[in-house]
């Protein structure tokens, strides 16, 4: 990566898109404090991020990180357990989260019995239940089929509209970025740079399914696709 | 159903052949010349009679008492072996330097045929329960240790990361991520462990004499009196005990690992 710089406002939903290998996930990991930049810094509320995870940051991984030996409810309870939220308060918040995620009736199910979409819902709620101010998402829906993906987009937006966390969402799926984000950071192929920052002018609340057929959506898509296309073309044949 | 039928048929056929071939003379009226000499392998009918006799109160040390002694020592050896093996696996799995330091000792001790330790263990711990437990421990410990060690090493780094992002401290990561993932490997070693604990105990009993009791003692005693029937009683009892304990542990293992998909499909 080379001179990557962009700003994210509080309560904003920003997506980072770019060809694979361009360093999108690395940017996210720097924000998370998992990776230290060779030069420069990541500032959260004007405080540089170093070493450990900055407080109040939630991270949803692309990989399935639901604990297989814990039931749905006990997975969601993890963050509260770690923070010492005990007893009835914990039970109440977990129950709320289970309902929000549409997982009623699956509280005592083990992850192995759930579909990929349900597992990712558990991972999302597990992160949201502790109410992070900043939510980092690294291609969280990358492994899901299109239908499940759209459902989860709608659910994520509904949850976000309610709490308005700051979200930084990494994806290689442009339509996903347009459906969800306020702004899209387009990165170049290696060495990754910020090619452009595009403001998505779609009104909220959005209907992620109807949106796909609208002219505004097509216009946004066309504009970024053109820019992104240059990058894909330049990086040679893609699988 | 058909399979069960076949199994029963084979069992009956074998038992019948045994009883029959050890009952007919090779040359009529010549004493001692059987097709198969019952002196060596006895006969099912005789074994059944000896079994009933040894179970009765007429003997000083009943079969019950001996079986109980064997089971008790096995369970102790199993429990001590599993807990110490797990603890050692967890500690060495977490501390790379320590693991490297101890590696040659562990490998060396584990390559030692455990049966060669029997006389030494007997010298130190005598002939009783303790010696048997120690022998079982020397085997079980290593099985569980290696499995747990692997389990700690195989902990998914992404799970550790995600726990950290959910606010976990180092201790919390140990108890909610590392221990449960390692336990999955430990539990998978439980069924072989109980079988090996039984081996350790019986080996101890073979040398243990009457004070050690147990079914191994019945075997050596039968050898002393050249009594094949009693030996068969001991072997059948041991086989039965082995199967029951292994099945019991398998059930516990399944219960503990019920979150694993492979244990779900097995039950269905």
Interface residues (C-beta under 8 A of the other chain):
Chain A: X32 X34 X52 X53 X57 X58 X59 X61 X63 X65 X67 X68 X69 X70 X71 X78 X79 X81 X82 X83 X110 X111 X112 X113 X123 X126 X127 X130
Chain B: X156 X158 X159 X161 X162 X163 X164 X165 X166 X167 X168 X169 X172 X176 X177 X180 X181 X184 X258 X259 X260 X261 X264
